[in-house]
Amino acid sequence: MAELYAIGQIIGADRFPRSTLFCKWSIFAGSGWKLIEGHKEGQTQIDNPDFENFTYWCHPVDVHYATKGIQGWPKLHFQVYHYDEHGRSELCGYGVCHLPTSPGTHRLECCTWRPIGTYKEEFQQYFLGGGVQLQDPELVYSGCNRYKLHTQTMGTVHVEMSIILRNFEKFGIES
């Protein structure tokens, strides 16, 4: 079987309207992909930058997959949250990006967005916190019915990922 090694880190985030952020992440791969080693999901620590607008996480990602084809190439899925002074976690944005298909070290920038609610929901969010969230987070990376959403652009998650491909040519898989 062909193998994919993805080793890197979620560096951090910037351009979010709030600071004190953390990130829940996961890797979604199609049914033809088998996780050999590593964790396909995790959560960063909370960072509260004092002097600059960049939130640093430097959270490691290290996974090893095996596959028989490129259908369902792995994607990184992010949910960025704001941790407020009352101990509440509030969704700041969703994002998704494909792992690079070529070997080497890559810097990725994943733009995020959040759903926009009704005027009443947005008013409540401004004064009480919380806000609109997706009932099915799978909608972020599946694509079906995503065009029906009303969204607002949020910040950017920065990732550095090194990709190693093994036996792709041997099994006739072109990446």
Buried (B, 14 or more C-beta within 10 A) or exposed (E): BBBBBBBBBBBBBBEBEBBBBBBBBBBBBEEBBEBEEBEBEBBBEBBEBEEEEBBBBEBEBEBBBBBEBBEEBBBBBBBBBBBEEEEEBBBBBBBBBEBBBEBEEBEBEBBBBBBBBEEEBEEBBEEEEEBBEBEEBEBBBEEEEEEEBEBEEBBBBBBBBBBEBBEBEEEEBEB
